[in-house]
Amino acid sequence: MSTMHGAAAFGLRGFLLASAALLSIGATDVPASLSTVPAIAQAPVAAPIAATWPVESARQLLTAIEGAPAEGLRASDYNPAALRRAIEGGAGAELDRVAQASAQTLAHDYAFGRVSDRESFDWHIARSMDEMAGLSGRLTQAVAAGKVGPFLASLLPGDPRYAALRDALPGASGGDRDRIRANMERWRWMPRDLGRDYLYVNVPSYRLRVFDDGMPTSTYTVVVGAPDTPTPLMMTPATSVVVNPWWNVPQSIIRKSNMRAGRPGFVYASSGGQLSVRQPPGPRNALGKIKFNLINDQAIYLHDTPAKAGFARDDRALSHGCIRVKDIDQLAAELMRDGGDAGAFDEALAQTRTETVPLPKRWNVYLVYFTMDRDDDGALVSYGDPYGRDAQLAARLDGGGMRIASN
C-alpha cells in the first residue's frame, strides 16, 4: 500500500516540476543565416506564447499564500516576495513561471500535506491516485476561470475536526501551537471522504468511536500498541466477526518472546526451518472470545482479551499493535443490527467451536493518530503523545517538508 502511494506521489511531483520548468523556456532567436534562405524553405518561427497567468489570478494566489499560516503552514515556503515582484511586472513569462511554481506547491500541500514521508510516522492511509492525477488540470482550469482562491480553499479538509483545530490555532502559542499544526497536517493526509459508516480508532485517545450514517453513535475503551510495538496507522475494512478464534502468533512475537515448541497451550508446526505457533480457542486465548477480521497485510485486527485489567489504566498503550476492545461483544452486536444475522451471532457466542459470522455491511476501520481532536460535543480535546511524534512532525513542517520549486 505505502509503496504504491509513494510511487504515485513521485509521479505527481515529477510532472509538476517538469511543468514549472517548461514555463521558464522562452522562444529562441532565429539564426541570422536563415535570412538568406528563400522564404519557402525557411522554418516557421513560433509565435510568442500567450501568458497563462492573468494578474488577477496571481493576486488571488498571493492572498492564499498570505493566508497559509491560518492552516498551520509557513507563507515563506511559497515565495510570496517573488510573486509580488512578478505581479508588479504584469502578465508574461516571469509571472507564469513564479505563479505556477508557487501555486502547484501550495495546491499539493493543501490537498495532500506538506510532509511527504508519511511512512516515517507509520502512516499508511492511502489517498486516491485520481486525486493526484487531476490536481494540475484542475489548477489550470481555476487559473483560466479566475477562481484560484476558491479552488485552493476547496483542497483543504472539510471535516469539522480539522475546522476545530484551525479555529484554535490563532490563540495558541509555543508547544500548543506546534501540536495543533501537527494535527492539522495529519488531517491533510486523510482522505477527504471517510464514508458514512466507519469505526474511528484514535490511538492517543484510547477510544474507538462508531460512526453510523456519518454520526457518532457509541464509544468503546481500547488498548493500543505499546511505544515499542506501535499500532500502524491505516484504513482497513472489517468484513466479519470470528467467535472463539484461534490466534496465529505473528513471527515478530515468536522471535521477541523466544518461543520454542513444547510450551503448553499452543500448537506448533515447522516448515522450511521456520516455527509457526497457534493458540486454540479458550479462556486463555490472547484474542479472547471475539475477533474482527480486518483486511490488511500487517496482521492487525480488533479483538477481545483475557487481560481485562488493562482497560482500567490511564495509559493504555500496551499491546503488540492490535486493538483490544472492551465490551467487544456489544460492539459486534451493534454492527449486526443493520440487517445482520443477530441470531447466528448469538448462537456462535453460546458455543465453544470457532464460527465466522459475516457483517451485514462493510465497515471501514480508521486507525489514526490525533493528539488533539474534536469530541462529540464539538469541543477540542487534548490527549497525550504516546509515540512522541508531535514535535518531530512540527519540525518537519518547518524545514523538512517537500519543495516542488523555489526561486
C-alpha positions, -999 to +999 in steps of 0.1 A: +000+000+000+026+025+011+049+017-019+021+023-043+012+056-027+049+067-027+052+059-065+020+079-072+033+109-052+067+108-070+049+108-104+029+139-095+060+157-082+079+149-113+051+161-135+048+194-116+085+200-117+085+195-155+055+218-159+072+246-139+104+241-159+087+244-192+072+277-183+106+292-180+117+282-215+114+311-240+115+311-278+150+310-292+162+336-317+163+326-354+199+324-366+208+353-390+219+328-417+183+318-422+176+353-436+194+344-468+173+312-474+143+315-498+111+321-479+096+289-490+125+270-474+126+289-441+114+271-409+083+288-395+091+310-364+068+301-334+045+329-322+052+341-287+034+320-261+004+338-246+006+345-208-013+318-189-015+336-155-037+367-155-026+393-129-059+389-111-055+352-107-019+358-094-033+383-068-057+356-056-028+332-053-008+358-032-038+362-009-040+325-004-002+323+003-005+351+029-033+331+045-013+298+047-003+304+084-040+301+093-037+265+080-005+259+101+019+264+072+046+290+065+038+316+039+076+319+031+076+284+017+055+296-013+077+325-024+054+355-018+081+381-023+090+367-057+053+366-066+047+402-056+076+413-078+062+393-107+027+407-103+042+443-104+058+433-137+025+424-152+013+393-171+040+374-190+066+347-188+080+357-155+046+358-138+037+325-154+069+309-140+067+322-105+029+319-100+028+283-115+056+270-092+041+286-061+005+275-069+015+239-076+034+237-043+006+253-023-021+231-040-002+200-033+004+209+004-033+218+009-045+186-008-020+160+004+000+176+032+034+193+032+054+164+047+056+137+020+074+110+040+043+098+059+058+063+063+084+076+087+054+083+110+040+048+104+011+064+084-002+041+057-036+056+048-035+058+011-050+086-010-067+082-043-044+083-073-072+100-093-069+130-069-032+133-076-035+128-113-062+155-117-047+182-095-026+200-121-055+201-146-079+215-120-054+242-112-052+252-149-089+255-151-091+276-119-065+300-133-083+304-166-117+309-148-102+334-123-111+312-093-077+304-079-087+314-044-118+292-041-100+263-058-072+263-033-096+266-004-115+236-017-084+214-014-083+217+024-101+191+046-138+200+051-141+178+082-153+196+113-124+181+133-100+200+111-120+231+114-119+229+152-081+228+151-079+257+127-102+278+150-079+271+179-047+280+162-048+318+164-050+317+202-023+291+207+015+297+212+046+277+217+042+240+221+004+241+219+006+258+185+030+232+173+007+204+184-022+220+166-002+224+134+010+188+136-026+175+139-038+198+111-011+183+089-023+148+097-058+158+086-044+169+053-030+134+049-065+119+054-090+111+026-114+139+021-144+114+022-143+089+051-176+074+041-208+073+061-202+041+082-169+036+098-150+029+130-126+056+142-098+044+165-077+074+176-047+059+192-038+087+216-074+088+229-076+051+237-111+051+223-130+035+194-159+056+181-187+042+158-199+065+131-232+053+116-246+073+086-220+100+094-230+105+130-211+092+161-233+066+179-212+050+205-177+049+221-156+020+234-125+019+255-095+003+238-059-008+244-035+001+216+001-007+206+029+000+231+056+025+221+080-002+211+053-021+191+031+008+179-002+004+161+003+012+124-020+039+111-042+026+083-076+023+068-087-014+069-121-028+061-139-050+087-157-079+069-167-104+096-166-114+132-149-146+144-162-161+176-139-184+196-109-175+173-076-193+170-046-170+174-019-173+148+011-159+167+030-134+145+066-142+137+077-109+154+062-121+187+076-156+183+111-141+179+107-115+206+093-140+231+119-166+221+090-191+218+100-228+215+080-259+207+067-276+238+052-247+256+018-259+268-014-243+254-001-239+219+000-259+186+034-259+168+045-266+132+078-262+114+083-256+077+115-246+060+132-241+093+106-216+105+084-223+135+047-215+133+026-212+165-011-212+170-032-209+202-065-227+203-097-211+215-103-210+252-102-188+283-065-181+280-065-173+242-049-139+237-077-128+214-104-136+239-138-146+227-142-124+196-120-111+168-130-088+140-114-098+107-097-068+091-082-068+056-046-057+058-011-071+054+001-063+089-019-088+109-038-060+127-073-066+140-098-057+167-102-083+194-112-093+229-086-101+256-085-121+288-063-093+303-092-070+313-071-051+338-055-031+310-088-013+302-088+004+337-054+020+331-050+056+321-021+048+298-034+020+275-006+018+250+002-019+260-004-043+231+018-057+203+000-034+178-036-048+176-066-031+191-081-047+222-117-036+227-136-035+259-171-049+256-163-061+221-194-083+222-216-052+224-197-037+195-203-068+174-240-068+184-243-031+174-228-037+140-250-067+134-282-047+139-284-032+105-296-063+085-272-088+101-279-123+114-280-115+151-294-150+158-263-166+142-240-144+162-258-152+195-257-189+187-220-187+180-214-170+213-231-198+231-208-224+215-171-233+220-163-240+184-149-214+160-175-196+139-172-168+115-203-145+111-203-120+082-210-084+090-242-071+072-222-043+055-186-032+052-172-010+079-140+008+072-118+010+103-096+041+105-066+037+128-054+073+132-031+094+154-045+128+166-032+142+199-059+169+196-093+160+184-129+172+184-153+153+207-189+145+201-199+179+217-177+198+193-151+207+219-114+203+211-098+178+234-060+172+241-045+138+246-011+125+253+015+117+226+023+080+234+046+076+204+063+110+208+056+122+173+042+157+175+075+176+179+091+157+151+062+164+127+061+201+137+099+203+130+094+187+096+067+213+087+093+240+094+121+226+074+117+190+063+087+193+040+086+187+003+095+216-020+084+213-057+101+245-069+119+275-054+132+309-066 
